[in-house]
């Protein structure tokens, strides 16, 4: 009888990281207990009744390694494991790559496996952001239709480090520098403590031949330059451990950002008012009383509620500066057709008008009633 190959240590580490990540998801907290019951022989659960976990798989080494690790959960009777492969259609032969990725994860034992072909519409976004938006839309739809409890993403520590450097280059705020969260809603990133070389080793252990995305080495993309030039240069000049340090910084900033956003959510709920035309009203005095870090987050929350993309820092600062004006001022465009202006009492605004003494945020898209245009001082 052939001996089973010895388990690669990083495979065991990856399994433990996966279990720890899923333990935070509602409905999946008892995965370890379920395995213990099976080992005692007292599990009689119908496999179809087990919760479903989906792997977002591109066929690259990170997501393919994640699929290989996740299928262990299905083999040990803890949950069902399927996959969704998203074809963005942005490269020649992308449909064939998607089909090959689907075939690879089916051979591993994942079920169900779906291939989703999407159209990437930029709508004012860059190519990477537009592809990300289309990808998450497809994943959301698949997860909702299949009733998945979680969707697994294969981002690694290296991805986190690259994200942090890109944020620094853009002059981003705390949330952007915090990188990618380990969990947000149904999305779980269990491999944020693994290096890219670890996922490649997992693929080798399972005899998998991952697809290598040519865009990862294309210097036309800033992320590719960070990956192939900037991080290696920093390692050479400053010594090893730069990627780990950047990831550690992201984790610390993530905790800070979570706390600030919780405080901002509470402040927004207290301050938010509404006009009869759908505008959001934020009282000036209440905004002035907030620390700048919370004030800008409250303004961003109002813009997002009205349908804007995440406003840039300079746009939020311009909106904030309306509070420093002596009279009616604005509008300032926050993106996504959302604008903000300062309304004060004057000849055009009667005493008691609901927008008096507030910053007024509104969506100017067609079909949304226009609020009064402020007079300039």
C-alpha positions, -999 to 999 in steps of 0.1 A, spaced: 0 0 0 15 34 -11 23 57 17 5 91 17 28 120 11 38 139 42 18 171 47 37 202 37 39 224 68 26 255 49 -5 235 39 -13 228 75 -7 265 83 -30 275 54 -58 251 67 -56 266 102 -57 302 87 -88 292 67 -106 278 97 -98 308 118 -111 331 91 -143 312 86 -149 311 124 -158 348 122 -186 342 97 -222 337 109 -232 300 105 -197 288 102 -184 291 137 -188 254 145 -167 240 117 -141 227 141 -167 211 163 -183 194 133 -150 178 124 -145 166 160 -179 150 160 -171 133 127 -139 119 141 -160 104 169 -183 89 144 -215 106 156 -222 129 126 -252 121 104 -256 155 87 -270 154 51 -242 169 29 -267 190 11 -276 206 44 -241 218 51 -233 255 46 -217 264 12 -184 283 9 -173 296 -25 -138 303 -37 -132 332 -61 -108 315 -84 -89 331 -113 -66 301 -119 -36 319 -106 -14 305 -78 -31 323 -49 -67 314 -57 -58 279 -69 -39 272 -37 -69 285 -17 -92 261 -36 -69 232 -28 -68 241 9 -106 248 11 -116 215 -5 -102 198 26 -132 212 45 -156 194 22 -136 162 24 -138 162 62 -175 169 61 -174 204 76 -191 223 47 -196 223 10 -170 241 -11 -176 255 -46 -160 281 -68 -168 310 -90 -145 319 -119 -149 354 -133 -139 361 -169 -134 399 -173 -128 395 -211 -99 420 -210 -72 398 -225 -71 375 -255 -80 340 -246 -95 350 -213 -125 326 -218 -101 297 -223 -82 306 -191 -115 308 -172 -126 274 -185 -92 259 -175 -95 273 -140 -129 259 -137 -117 225 -148 -88 225 -124 -110 232 -93 -136 207 -104 -108 181 -106 -99 191 -70 -134 182 -60 -151 216 -57 -188 217 -64 -207 237 -76 -183 255 -100 -195 284 -121 -178 306 -148 -192 341 -150 -184 362 -181 -187 400 -173 -186 432 -192 -163 458 -176 -177 493 -178 -153 520 -166 -178 549 -160 -152 572 -148 -131 545 -130 -97 532 -140 -94 498 -156 -84 480 -123 -113 496 -104 -138 489 -131 -127 452 -133 -129 450 -95 -164 464 -95 -176 440 -122 -159 411 -104 -176 418 -71 -210 423 -87 -207 388 -103 -195 372 -70 -223 389 -51 -249 376 -75 -235 341 -75 -232 340 -37 -268 352 -33 -283 328 -58 -264 298 -44 -269 307 -8 -232 308 1 -223 317 36 -189 330 26 -168 338 -4 -130 332 -1 -105 356 -17 -69 345 -22 -50 378 -15 -17 373 3 7 393 25 24 405 -7 -8 419 -21 -14 437 12 21 452 11 17 463 -25 -17 479 -16 0 499 12 27 513 -10 2 523 -37 -18 541 -10 13 559 2 21 570 -33 -15 584 -37 -13 602 -4 -43 582 9 -59 582 43 -61 557 70 -86 534 54 -67 531 22 -34 525 40 -51 499 61 -53 478 29 -76 449 26 -96 436 56 -94 400 65 -132 399 65 -159 422 52 -194 408 51 -194 374 34 -159 380 19 -130 364 38 -93 367 30 -76 339 50 -42 341 33 -32 376 43 -4 361 66 10 339 38 35 350 12 30 345 -25 58 319 -25 37 299 0 8 297 -23 31 285 -51 45 258 -28 9 247 -20 2 244 -57 33 224 -62 24 201 -34 -10 194 -50 4 190 -85 -13 221 -98 -1 242 -127 -15 277 -120 -20 304 -147 4 333 -146 -14 365 -154 8 385 -179 -5 418 -165 13 411 -132 46 418 -150 33 446 -173 51 478 -164 22 498 -177 4 491 -144 15 508 -112 8 476 -92 30 456 -115 59 481 -111 55 479 -73 56 441 -74 85 437 -98 106 468 -91 97 488 -61 94 462 -34 125 443 -45 144 476 -45 133 484 -10 143 449 2 177 454 -14 183 488 1 166 485 35 170 448 42 145 419 43 111 421 60 97 452 42 66 434 30 59 420 65 64 455 79 40 471 55 14 444 62 18 449 99 13 486 95 -19 479 74 -32 457 102 -26 484 129 -41 512 107 -71 489 100 -79 488 137 -76 525 139 -98 530 109 -125 507 122 -127 526 154 -129 560 136 -155 547 113 -176 535 141 -175 569 158 -183 585 125 -213 563 120 -226 573 154 -220 610 147 -237 607 113 -268 590 128 -271 619 153 -265 647 128 -283 635 97 -314 653 86 -333 652 53 -351 677 31 -383 669 12 -364 667 -21 -341 639 -9 -312 661 1 -292 652 32 -288 680 57 -258 682 81 -260 710 107 -230 733 106 -225 737 143 -226 699 148 -200 694 121 -178 721 135 -178 704 169 -164 672 154 -127 665 151 -115 668 115 -110 630 112 -147 624 121 -160 655 102 -146 643 69 -159 608 74 -194 621 82 -193 641 49 -181 610 31 -210 589 46 -235 614 34 -220 614 -1 -220 576 -3 -256 574 9 -266 597 -20 -248 574 -46 -213 590 -49 -181 570 -52 -158 573 -22 -149 611 -24 -112 620 -27 -95 637 2 -92 670 -16 -130 670 -24 -138 663 12 -115 691 23 -132 715 -2 -166 705 13 -153 710 48 -140 745 39 -176 756 32 -179 758 70 -153 785 70 -173 808 47 -193 837 59 -224 832 38 -240 809 12 -213 790 -7 -208 761 -31 -216 738 -46 -186 715 -43 -188 684 -64 -181 652 -45 -183 628 -74 -211 605 -87 -232 637 -94 -233 644 -57 -227 680 -46 -227 700 -14 -234 736 -6 -238 758 24 -272 774 28 -277 805 51 -307 826 57 -311 855 32 -335 870 8 -339 837 -11 -343 816 20 -370 823 45 -365 820 83 -373 784 93 -364 769 59 -353 733 66 -319 738 49 -310 769 69 -278 764 90 -268 732 72 -245 718 46 -268 705 20 -258 674 0 -279 663 -30 -277 640 -60 -280 659 -92 -288 630 -115 -318 633 -138 -350 625 -121 -339 638 -87 -357 670 -77 -333 700 -76 -330 719 -44 -327 757 -43 -295 771 -57 -277 792 -31 -269 828 -38 -232 836 -37 -220 861 -12 
